[in-house]
């Protein structure tokens, strides 16, 4: 018997180490120093959601309902909460071990791991495309450390979702080439994970990109066929792709079904308002940032002065990768083929058609990303479904960043040693880049009153241009294996250094005790409210300024600002809600509030059971005003109903001057047959016996029949019970819940029992079990075949 020796890992794999080390270097110092994200959505959304959700799980309850925001809102159905995304369970584990400060610390680790996962996915995809190891490293770094991902790292759901894009495209490629169940299941698993990751816009853009990617490969793989034979060849991979999509939806049904219901009753049920949707259109001048990312400054340096927010238009993927992508395109013009490469000695495929496909994607992506700056996106917004559901067309640049990264990887394999006129121009480029770097650097040091961002960005661009020009000037002949290896390491190192330098500081941090610290002298027990105009001013003019991440006042003031949803960390209930989806009726109510006069405002605050109004002062402190004198109640009784036919009618009455909220209640729906109501001064004694997320139990002793009104937002899934029997909850006063009660003693319950969640949970469990069983069956089958003598 001959002994088989296990071979050592090939040193060629070392080219892929920067894909892991790069993100760890970028975020590792945060982990070592015990710091966490805080800017924007991190502190105002993700940490409060997750901490509260895990607190409920530890108490033995599912986090279905969140009573702390907006007078009640779904929690699991809130898509960006991503409760069922498996990597997020690491946050929950950390929260259990060390509280929210540990969980907040873990976000830097998770951001680094997701960026590394994105880079690894690009490397795997590029490997399937027959790109060399060094090309895989360059392409992986260009995507994972691009401005698109790094500048958005604090927007945790985008980072998580985008990291699955290259894996999904790898799955699509395998399905179109191999046309088998294994490829289909891998694609389905990647789709399921992305659908659970929590950012619908990025997931949908990935699906659209995946469809275009699949069509390209379907046509390419079958271009030699003709007629009926070609049609038949199309059907099998299309069938596997459709099956993958269906399985991906089934895997994530536990999240998608509740979210779909929420979407249908949300403020985005019809469309995202045009002006809001195009607010973050790609600013045309930011095309220059492909070469100089900080040309218009950087919020990390406190000098950003460009349009909108820095991160929405961040598309920088490295100076050398940009040049290499142009090399790839130029080689396609010259109809060149890949040159042999010693670090990947397999037969190379012709990438020319892929290059043109990627160029088309870049063009489509950037035109659509321009949003309101061209007539194209407005046309899509009006006539193409789903384009009216999202804001920030600039986020479509993810297609371009992906395409540029693949082109850069191909360019690594297509670059050739310069000769003749090409050598002359390369030397000239080195000299010109050096002159630009030196001249801009001197100007920046001596004349900082000139537009400093231009000068510094020019110096930085010149520096990276010099490095890139030298790399291209020193391309070795492929026969010189040692020089080839040194050159490739130099190229990969330059790309990593460039992107790490550019991404440094784009995610501002705070000590983790910012989240765990309890506020002093907190004496608020009832629902609070912050006027929407004050909320906007505190967010974007005080604590989260787009031009300077460090401009915020003492962050302890942010912790004490009661901004939604930061108030959740103190277990406070607020009538405000900073969730991405809110019930449409809630949005309509808040819009009406902003246009109401003072008398109507006061009545609306009483309806909302607000007892404390937060009023910011110029000193940075917040003043707590007990507007209602402590008399506003969450649960009230009225024996004088007015039945209305629609929400519009109800809101019109509330906004008028002939409605007495102390005596009347507006009910949408029919009059209960067994109840008789007479308007009078009849009262009731109400004792709330139990109240928790998704449940209210009360004992009501009423002199006459009437309506028990609860200041909790009416939402599908709520069930009413009167004396143990099911009773239909009606919509009261446009936004809230009410149950009819009879004279005498009544036991009343409001329960949140969303059927779609349980349906989705059952579907997801069955889908995962079925696929797991199938995989085990196939594995057993293969084992039996191998054991046949």
C-alpha positions in Angstrom: 0.0 0.0 0.0 1.3 3.4 -0.9 1.1 6.1 1.7 -0.5 9.3 0.5 1.2 12.4 1.9 -0.8 15.4 2.7 0.5 18.4 0.8 1.1 21.7 2.5 -1.1 24.6 1.7 0.1 26.4 -1.4 1.8 29.8 -0.7 -0.4 31.1 -3.5 -3.2 31.2 -1.0 -1.3 33.8 0.9 -2.4 36.4 -1.6 -5.9 36.1 0.0 -4.7 36.9 3.6 -5.2 40.7 3.1 -8.9 40.0 2.5 -9.1 39.0 6.2 -6.4 41.2 7.6 -7.6 44.4 5.9 -11.0 44.6 7.7 -9.4 43.5 11.0 -6.8 46.2 10.8 -9.5 48.8 10.0 -11.7 47.9 12.9 -9.3 46.0 15.2 -8.1 49.1 17.1 -11.8 49.8 18.0 -12.0 46.3 19.6 -8.8 46.7 21.4 -9.8 50.0 22.9 -13.3 48.8 23.8 -15.1 51.3 21.6 -18.3 51.0 19.6 -20.2 52.6 16.8 -22.6 55.4 17.7 -23.2 57.6 14.7 -26.7 57.7 13.3 -28.5 54.4 13.0 -26.2 52.4 15.3 -27.3 54.3 18.4 -30.7 55.3 17.3 -31.9 52.0 15.9 -29.9 48.9 16.0 -28.6 48.8 19.5 -31.9 49.8 21.1 -33.8 47.2 19.0 -31.4 44.4 19.7 -31.0 45.0 23.4 -34.7 45.2 23.9 -35.4 42.1 21.8 -32.9 40.0 23.6 -34.2 41.3 27.0 -37.6 39.9 25.9 -36.1 36.6 24.8 -34.4 36.2 28.1 -37.7 36.8 29.8 -39.2 33.9 27.8 -41.1 36.1 25.3 -40.8 36.5 21.6 -40.0 40.1 20.6 -43.0 40.5 18.4 -44.2 43.9 19.6 -42.3 47.1 20.7 -44.4 49.3 23.0 -41.6 51.7 23.6 -41.8 53.5 20.2 -44.5 55.3 18.4 -47.3 54.2 20.8 -46.5 50.7 19.8 -45.1 49.1 16.7 -44.0 45.7 15.4 -40.5 44.7 16.3 -39.9 41.4 14.5 -41.7 42.6 11.5 -39.4 45.6 11.4 -37.1 44.2 8.7 -33.9 46.0 9.7 -34.1 44.5 13.2 -33.0 41.3 11.5 -33.7 39.2 14.6 -33.5 35.9 12.6 -30.2 36.6 10.9 -27.9 34.0 12.4 -24.8 36.2 12.7 -26.8 38.7 14.7 -27.2 36.0 17.4 -23.6 36.7 18.3 -24.8 40.2 19.5 -27.4 38.5 21.6 -24.8 36.2 23.1 -22.6 39.1 23.9 -25.5 41.0 25.4 -26.2 38.1 27.7 -22.6 37.8 28.8 -21.9 41.5 29.4 -24.9 43.6 28.7 -25.4 46.1 26.0 -21.8 47.5 26.3 -20.5 44.1 25.2 -23.0 43.9 22.4 -22.0 47.4 21.2 -18.3 46.4 21.3 -19.1 43.3 19.1 -20.3 45.5 16.2 -16.8 46.3 15.2 -15.9 42.7 15.1 -19.1 41.8 13.1 -18.4 44.7 10.7 -14.9 43.4 10.1 -16.1 39.8 9.7 -18.8 40.9 7.2 -16.3 42.9 5.1 -13.9 39.9 5.2 -16.8 37.7 4.1 -17.5 40.1 1.2 -13.9 39.9 0.2 -13.8 36.1 0.4 -17.0 36.0 -1.7 -15.3 38.1 -4.4 -12.3 35.8 -4.3 -14.4 32.7 -4.7 -16.4 34.3 -7.6 -13.2 35.5 -9.3 -11.7 32.0 -8.9 -14.8 30.6 -10.7 -14.1 33.2 -13.4 -10.5 31.8 -13.8 -8.9 34.9 -12.4 -5.5 34.5 -10.8 -4.9 34.5 -7.0 -3.4 38.0 -7.1 -6.4 39.2 -9.2 -8.7 37.7 -6.6 -6.9 39.6 -3.9 -7.1 42.9 -5.7 -10.8 42.4 -6.7 -11.7 41.2 -3.2 -10.0 44.3 -1.5 -11.5 46.7 -4.1 -15.0 45.5 -3.2 -14.8 44.8 0.6 -12.8 47.9 1.5 -14.5 50.1 -1.1 -16.0 53.4 0.1 -19.4 51.9 -0.5 -19.0 49.3 2.2 -16.6 51.0 4.6 -18.3 54.4 4.7 -21.6 52.6 5.5 -20.2 50.1 8.0 -22.1 51.8 10.8 -25.3 51.2 9.0 -25.1 47.6 10.1 -27.9 46.1 8.0 -26.4 47.4 4.8 -23.0 45.9 5.6 -24.5 42.6 6.5 -26.7 42.4 3.4 -24.1 43.6 0.9 -21.5 41.0 2.1 -23.7 38.3 0.5 -23.8 39.8 -3.0 -20.7 38.1 -4.4 -21.7 34.8 -2.8 -25.1 35.0 -4.5 -23.6 35.9 -7.9 -21.2 32.9 -7.4 -24.3 30.7 -6.9 -26.0 32.1 -10.0 -22.8 31.4 -12.0 -22.7 27.8 -10.8 -26.4 27.2 -11.5 -26.0 28.5 -15.0 -22.8 26.4 -15.6 -23.4 23.2 -13.6 -27.2 23.1 -13.7 -27.5 20.8 -10.6 -29.2 20.6 -7.3 -26.0 21.3 -5.2 -25.5 24.7 -7.0 -29.2 25.5 -6.6 -29.1 24.8 -2.8 -25.9 26.9 -2.4 -27.6 29.8 -4.1 -30.8 29.3 -2.1 -28.9 29.4 1.2 -27.0 32.6 0.2 -30.3 34.2 -0.8 -32.0 33.1 2.4 -29.2 34.6 4.5 -29.2 37.9 2.6 -33.0 38.1 2.9 -32.6 37.7 6.7 -29.7 40.2 6.9 -32.1 43.2 7.2 -31.8 45.7 4.3 -34.5 45.3 1.7 -33.1 47.9 -0.7 -29.7 46.2 -0.9 -31.2 42.8 -1.2 -33.5 43.9 -4.0 -30.6 45.5 -5.9 -28.7 42.2 -5.5 -31.7 40.3 -6.9 -31.8 42.6 -9.9 -28.1 42.3 -10.4 -28.3 38.5 -10.0 -31.0 38.3 -12.7 -28.9 40.3 -15.2 -25.8 38.2 -14.2 -27.7 35.0 -14.8 -29.1 36.1 -18.1 -25.6 37.0 -19.3 -24.2 33.6 -18.3 -27.2 31.7 -19.7 -26.7 33.3 -23.1 -22.9 32.9 -23.0 -22.9 29.3 -22.0 -25.4 28.4 -24.7 -24.3 30.7 -27.6 -23.0 27.8 -29.6 -26.4 26.1 -29.7 -29.2 26.9 -32.1 -33.0 26.7 -32.3 -34.8 24.2 -30.2 -31.6 22.9 -28.7 -30.8 26.4 -27.3 -34.3 26.8 -25.9 -34.0 23.4 -24.2 -30.6 24.4 -22.8 -32.1 27.5 -21.3 -34.9 25.8 -19.4 -32.9 23.6 -17.1 -30.7 26.3 -15.5 -33.7 28.7 -15.4 -35.6 26.0 -13.5 -32.8 25.6 -11.0 -32.5 29.4 -10.6 -36.3 29.7 -10.0 -36.1 26.9 -7.5 -33.3 28.6 -5.7 -35.2 31.9 -5.5 -38.3 30.1 -4.1 -36.2 28.2 -1.5 -34.5 31.4 -0.5 -37.9 33.0 0.1 -39.1 30.0 2.1 -35.9 29.9 4.2 -36.5 33.5 5.2 -40.4 33.4 5.4 -40.2 33.8 9.2 -39.0 37.4 8.5 -40.5 38.2 5.1 -44.1 37.4 5.8 -44.4 39.7 8.9 -42.4 42.4 7.0 -44.7 42.1 4.0 -47.7 42.7 6.2 -46.0 45.7 7.8 -45.1 47.1 4.4 -48.7 46.9 3.2 -50.0 49.0 6.1 -46.9 51.3 6.3 -46.2 54.8 5.0 -44.4 53.1 2.0 -47.4 51.0 1.0 -48.0 53.1 -2.0 -44.7 54.8 -2.8 -41.9 56.7 -1.1 -42.5 60.4 -1.8 -40.6 61.5 -4.9 -38.8 64.4 -3.1 -37.7 62.0 -0.3 -36.8 59.2 -2.7 -34.4 61.3 -4.8 -32.8 63.3 -1.9 -29.7 61.2 -2.0 -29.1 61.2 -5.7 -25.5 60.7 -6.8 -23.9 64.2 -7.0 -22.3 64.4 -10.5 -19.2 66.1 -9.2 -18.5 63.0 -7.0 -17.4 61.2 -10.2 -14.1 62.9 -9.5 -13.9 61.0 -6.2 -13.1 57.9 -8.2 -9.6 59.3 -8.3 -9.6 61.6 -5.2 -12.1 60.3 -2.6 -11.7 63.3 -0.3 -11.8 66.0 -3.0 -14.7 67.6 -1.2 -13.5 66.8 2.2 -14.3 64.1 4.6 -16.5 64.0 7.7 -13.8 62.0 9.4 -11.6 65.2 9.1 -14.5 67.5 9.9 -14.3 69.3 6.5 -16.8 67.7 4.2 -18.7 70.3 2.2 -20.1 68.3 -0.7 -23.7 67.6 -1.4 -25.7 65.5 0.9 -23.9 62.8 3.0 -20.4 61.6 2.3 -21.3 57.9 2.5 -24.2 57.9 0.1 -21.9 58.9 -2.8 -18.8 57.0 -1.7 -17.6 54.9 -4.6 -13.8 54.9 -4.3 -12.4 51.5 -4.8 -8.7 52.3 -5.0 -6.5 54.2 -7.5 -4.6 51.2 -8.8 -7.8 49.1 -9.2 -9.3 52.0 -11.2 -6.2 51.9 -13.5 -6.4 48.1 -13.8 -10.0 48.2 -14.7 -9.1 50.6 -17.5 -6.4 48.2 -18.5 -9.0 45.4 -18.8 -11.3 47.6 -20.9 -8.3 48.6 -23.2 -7.3 45.0 -23.6 -10.8 44.1 -24.7 -10.7 46.9 -27.3 -7.5 45.3 -28.5 -9.2 41.9 -28.4 -6.5 40.7 -26.1 -6.7 37.5 -24.2 -5.4 36.7 -20.7 -1.7 36.2 -20.5 -0.3 33.1 -18.7 0.0 33.5 -15.0 2.3 31.4 -12.8 0.2 31.7 -9.7 -2.8 30.1 -11.4 -1.6 27.7 -14.0 -5.0 26.6 -15.3 -6.3 27.3 -18.8 -7.7 30.9 -19.0 -11.0 31.8 -20.5 -11.7 34.8 -22.7 -13.2 37.6 -20.6 -13.9 40.1 -23.4 -17.7 39.6 -23.4 -17.7 39.8 -19.6 -15.8 43.0 -19.7 -18.4 44.6 -22.0 -21.2 43.3 -19.8 -19.6 44.8 -16.7 -19.1 48.1 -18.5 -22.8 48.1 -19.4 -23.6 47.5 -15.7 -21.5 50.4 -14.7 -23.2 52.7 -17.2 -26.7 51.6 -16.1 -25.8 51.8 -12.4 -24.3 55.3 -12.6 -27.1 56.7 -14.8 -29.8 55.4 -12.4 -27.8 56.5 -9.3 -27.8 60.1 -10.6 -31.5 60.1 -9.7 -33.0 63.5 -10.1 -30.0 64.8 -12.1 -31.3 63.0 -15.2 -34.8 62.1 -16.6 -34.0 58.4 -16.4 -34.5 57.6 -12.7 -37.7 59.7 -12.5 -39.1 57.6 -15.4 -38.2 54.4 -13.5 -39.7 55.9 -10.3 -43.0 56.5 -12.1 -43.3 53.5 -14.3 -41.1 50.6 -13.1 -42.4 48.8 -10.0 -40.3 48.9 -6.7 -38.2 51.9 -7.8 -40.7 54.1 -5.9 -40.3 52.1 -2.6 -36.7 53.2 -1.7 -34.8 56.4 -1.1 -31.2 57.2 -2.1 -30.7 56.2 -5.8 -27.0 56.6 -5.1 -27.1 53.2 -3.4 -27.4 51.7 -6.9 -23.7 52.4 -7.3 -23.2 49.0 -5.7 -23.5 47.5 -9.1 -20.8 49.8 -10.4 -18.5 49.1 -7.5 -18.9 45.4 -7.9 -18.3 45.6 -11.7 -15.2 47.8 -11.3 -13.8 45.4 -8.8 -14.2 42.5 -11.2 -12.6 44.5 -14.0 -9.7 45.4 -11.8 -9.1 41.7 -11.0 -9.2 40.9 -14.7 -6.8 43.8 -15.3 -4.2 42.2 -13.0 -4.0 39.3 -15.4 -4.1 41.4 -18.5 -1.4 44.0 -17.6 1.8 43.5 -19.6 5.4 44.8 -19.3 5.6 48.2 -20.9 7.5 48.5 -24.1 8.1 51.2 -26.7 5.7 54.1 -26.5 3.8 52.5 -23.6 7.1 52.5 -21.6 7.5 56.2 -22.4 4.0 57.1 -21.3 4.4 55.1 -18.1 7.5 56.9 -17.2 5.8 60.2 -18.0 2.9 59.2 -15.7 5.3 58.5 -12.8 6.9 61.9 -13.2 3.6 63.7 -13.6 2.1 61.9 -10.6 5.1 62.8 -8.5 5.0 66.4 -9.5 1.2 66.5 -8.7 1.8 65.0 -5.2 4.8 67.2 -4.4 3.2 70.4 -5.7 -0.2 69.8 -4.0 1.5 68.8 -0.8 3.6 72.0 -0.7 0.6 74.1 -1.5 -1.4 72.4 1.2 1.3 73.1 3.8 1.9 76.7 2.8 -1.5 78.0 1.6 -4.2 76.2 3.7 -6.6 79.2 3.2 -7.0 78.0 -0.4 -9.7 75.3 -0.8 -7.7 72.9 1.4 -9.7 69.8 0.5 -8.7 70.2 -3.2 -5.1 70.6 -2.3 -4.8 67.7 0.2 -6.9 65.4 -2.0 -4.7 66.3 -4.9 -1.6 65.4 -2.9 -3.1 62.1 -1.8 -4.1 61.3 -5.4 -0.7 62.1 -6.6 0.9 59.8 -4.0 -1.3 56.8 -5.0 -0.9 57.7 -8.6 2.9 57.5 -8.2 2.6 54.1 -6.6 0.3 52.9 -9.3 2.4 54.2 -12.1 5.5 52.5 -10.6 3.6 49.3 -10.3 2.6 49.4 -13.9 6.1 50.5 -15.0 7.7 47.5 -13.2 5.4 44.8 -14.6 7.8 41.8 -15.0 8.0 39.2 -17.7 6.0 36.1 -16.7 9.1 34.0 -17.0 10.7 35.7 -14.1 8.7 33.9 -11.3 10.5 35.6 -8.4 10.0 39.1 -9.7 6.4 38.2 -10.6 5.7 37.2 -7.0 7.3 40.4 -5.6 5.3 42.5 -8.1 2.0 40.9 -7.2 2.6 41.4 -3.5 3.5 45.0 -4.1 0.3 45.5 -6.1 -1.9 43.9 -3.5 -0.1 45.8 -0.7 -0.6 49.1 -2.5 -4.3 48.5 -2.9 -4.7 47.5 0.7 -2.8 50.5 2.0 -4.7 52.9 -0.2 -8.1 51.7 0.9 -7.2 51.4 4.5 -5.9 55.0 4.5 -9.1 56.2 2.8 -11.4 54.3 5.1 -9.6 55.3 8.3 -11.9 57.3 10.6 -15.1 57.0 8.5 -16.8 55.2 11.4 -16.8 57.4 14.5 -16.7 55.7 17.9 -17.7 56.1 21.5 -16.7 54.2 24.7 -19.0 51.3 25.2 -20.1 52.6 28.7 -22.0 55.2 26.7 -24.7 52.6 26.2 -24.6 50.9 29.6 -24.6 54.1 31.8 -27.9 54.7 33.5 -29.2 58.3 33.4 -29.1 60.1 36.7 -32.2 61.5 38.3 -34.5 59.9 35.7 -38.0 60.5 37.0 -40.0 59.8 33.9 -42.6 57.0 34.2 -45.1 57.7 31.5 -45.0 58.3 27.7 -42.7 61.1 26.5 -42.8 63.1 23.3 -40.3 65.2 21.3 -41.7 67.6 18.7 -40.7 66.4 15.2 -39.0 69.7 14.4 -37.0 69.5 17.6 -36.1 65.9 16.9 -34.8 66.8 13.4 -32.8 69.7 14.8 -31.2 67.5 17.5 -30.3 64.8 15.1 -28.9 66.6 12.1 -27.8 70.0 13.5 -26.5 69.1 16.9 -25.4 65.5 17.3 -25.1 64.0 13.8 -23.7 66.6 11.4 -22.9 65.3 8.0 -19.9 67.5 7.5 -18.1 66.6 10.8 -18.4 63.3 12.7 -16.7 64.8 15.7 -18.8 68.0 15.8 -21.3 66.7 18.3 -21.4 68.2 21.8 -20.5 66.0 24.8 -21.9 62.6 23.9 -23.3 62.3 27.4 -25.8 64.9 26.2 -26.7 62.6 23.3 -27.4 59.9 25.8 -29.7 62.2 27.8 -31.4 63.8 24.7 -34.3 61.3 24.7 -33.9 61.0 20.9 -35.9 58.2 19.4 -35.0 55.4 19.6 -32.2 55.9 22.0 -34.8 56.3 24.8 -35.4 52.5 24.6 -32.1 52.0 26.5 -33.8 53.6 29.5 -37.0 51.5 29.0 -38.9 54.7 28.3 -42.0 54.8 26.2 -42.1 57.5 23.5 -44.7 58.7 21.1 -41.9 59.2 18.6 -40.6 56.5 16.3 -37.4 56.3 14.3 -38.1 53.0 12.7 -37.7 52.8 8.9 -41.3 51.6 8.5 -44.1 53.0 10.6 -47.8 52.4 10.2 -49.3 54.6 7.6 -51.9 55.9 10.1 -49.2 56.8 12.5 -47.4 58.8 9.8 -50.6 60.5 8.9 -51.3 61.3 12.6 -47.8 62.9 13.1 -48.1 64.9 9.9 -51.5 66.2 11.1 -50.0 67.1 14.5 -47.4 69.3 12.8 -50.0 71.3 11.1 -52.4 71.6 14.1 -53.1 74.6 16.2 -52.3 74.6 19.9 -55.7 73.5 21.1 -55.8 70.5 18.7 -52.1 69.7 19.6 -53.1 69.4 23.2 -56.0 67.1 22.4 -53.8 64.9 20.2 -51.2 64.7 23.0 -54.0 63.5 25.3 -55.0 60.9 22.8 -51.4 59.7 22.7 -51.3 59.5 26.5 -48.2 61.8 26.5 -47.5 63.1 30.0 -44.0 64.5 29.5 -42.9 66.7 26.6 -39.2 67.1 25.9 -38.1 70.7 25.0 -34.5 71.2 24.0 -32.6 74.3 25.2 -29.7 76.0 23.6 -27.5 75.0 26.5 -27.8 71.4 25.3 -29.9 70.2 28.2 -33.5 68.9 27.8 -36.3 70.4 29.8 -39.1 68.0 30.9 -42.5 69.6 30.8 -45.5 67.8 32.4 -47.9 69.1 29.9 -51.0 67.2 31.0 -50.7 67.5 34.7 -50.4 63.8 35.1 -54.0 63.2 34.1 -53.5 61.6 30.7 -54.3 57.9 30.8 -53.4 55.1 28.5 -56.8 53.4 29.0 -60.0 55.4 29.0 -63.7 54.8 28.9 -66.4 56.5 26.8 -70.1 55.8 26.6 -70.6 58.2 23.8 -69.4 56.8 20.5 -69.5 58.5 17.1 -69.4 56.0 14.3 -67.4 57.2 11.2 -67.0 55.6 7.8 -63.3 56.2 7.1 -60.0 57.3 8.6 -60.1 60.6 6.6 -63.4 61.5 8.2 -62.1 60.6 11.7 -59.0 62.7 11.3 -61.0 65.6 9.9 -63.2 65.6 13.0 -60.2 65.4 15.4 -58.6 68.4 13.6 -61.8 70.4 13.9 -63.1 72.4 16.8 -66.4 70.5 17.4 -64.9 67.3 18.8 -64.8 66.8 22.6 -62.3 64.1 23.3 -63.2 64.0 27.0 -66.7 62.8 26.2 -66.7 61.3 22.7 -64.8 58.5 20.9 -64.7 58.1 17.2 -65.2 54.5 16.1 -64.5 53.2 12.6 -66.7 50.2 11.9 -70.2 48.9 12.6 -72.2 49.3 15.8 -72.2 46.0 17.9 -75.7 44.5 17.7 -75.9 43.5 21.4 -74.7 46.9 22.7 -76.7 50.0 23.3 -75.0 53.3 23.8 -76.3 56.5 25.3 -74.2 59.6 25.5 -74.0 60.9 29.0 -71.7 61.3 32.0 -71.5 57.6 32.6 -68.1 56.6 34.0 -66.2 53.4 34.7 -63.6 52.1 37.1 -60.6 50.7 35.2 -57.9 48.6 36.8 -55.0 47.5 34.5 -54.2 44.1 35.9 -51.4 43.2 33.5 -49.4 45.0 30.9 -46.5 43.8 28.9 -45.3 43.9 25.2 -48.2 42.7 23.1 -50.6 42.3 26.0 -53.0 44.4 28.1 -55.4 42.9 30.7 -57.9 45.2 32.5 -60.9 44.9 34.7 -63.6 47.4 33.8 -66.6 48.1 36.0 -68.9 50.3 33.9 -72.3 51.9 34.8 -73.4 51.6 31.2 -72.2 50.1 27.9 -69.3 51.9 26.4 -65.9 51.7 24.8 -62.6 50.9 26.4 -60.0 52.9 24.5 -56.3 52.0 24.6 -53.7 54.4 23.4 -51.9 51.7 21.5 -51.6 51.9 17.7 -54.1 49.7 15.9 -52.3 47.1 13.8 -53.2 43.8 12.2 -52.7 40.8 14.5 -54.2 42.3 17.6 -57.0 40.2 19.1 -59.6 41.3 21.7 -61.3 39.2 24.4 -64.2 40.2 26.5 -65.0 38.0 29.5 -63.1 35.1 27.9 -64.8 35.4 24.5 -63.3 36.7 21.3 -64.3 40.3 20.6 -63.5 42.4 17.6 -61.1 45.3 18.2 -62.2 48.5 16.5 -60.1 51.4 15.4 -60.7 54.4 17.7 -59.9 58.1 17.2 -58.2 57.3 13.8 -55.1 55.6 15.3 -55.9 53.6 18.4 -57.6 50.5 19.7 -61.0 50.1 21.4 -63.2 47.3 22.6 -67.0 47.5 23.4 -67.8 46.6 27.0 -71.2 46.1 28.7 -72.5 47.5 31.9 -71.2 45.7 35.0 -67.8 44.1 35.5 -65.8 43.1 32.4 -62.6 41.3 32.0 -60.9 42.7 28.9 -57.8 41.6 27.0 -55.9 43.0 24.1 -53.4 40.4 22.7 -51.0 40.7 19.8 -51.2 37.3 18.0 -49.8 37.8 14.5 -50.8 34.7 12.4 -48.4 35.6 9.6 -45.4 35.3 12.0 -46.3 31.8 13.0 -47.1 30.9 9.4 -43.7 32.2 8.3 -41.9 30.4 11.2 -43.6 27.1 10.2 -42.7 27.6 6.5 -39.0 28.4 7.3 -38.6 25.5 9.7 -40.1 23.0 7.2 -38.0 24.4 4.4 -34.8 24.1 6.3 -35.7 20.6 7.5 -36.7 19.4 4.1 -33.5 20.7 2.5 -31.4 19.3 5.3 -33.1 15.9 4.9 -32.5 16.0 1.2 -28.8 16.7 1.6 -28.4 13.9 4.1 -30.3 11.5 1.8 -28.0 12.4 -1.1 -25.0 12.0 1.1 -26.1 8.6 2.3 -26.9 7.6 -1.3 -23.4 8.6 -2.4 -21.9 6.7 0.5 -23.8 3.5 -0.4 -22.6 3.8 -4.0 -19.0 4.2 -2.9 -19.2 1.1 -0.7 -20.4 -1.2 -3.5 -17.5 -3.6 -4.2 
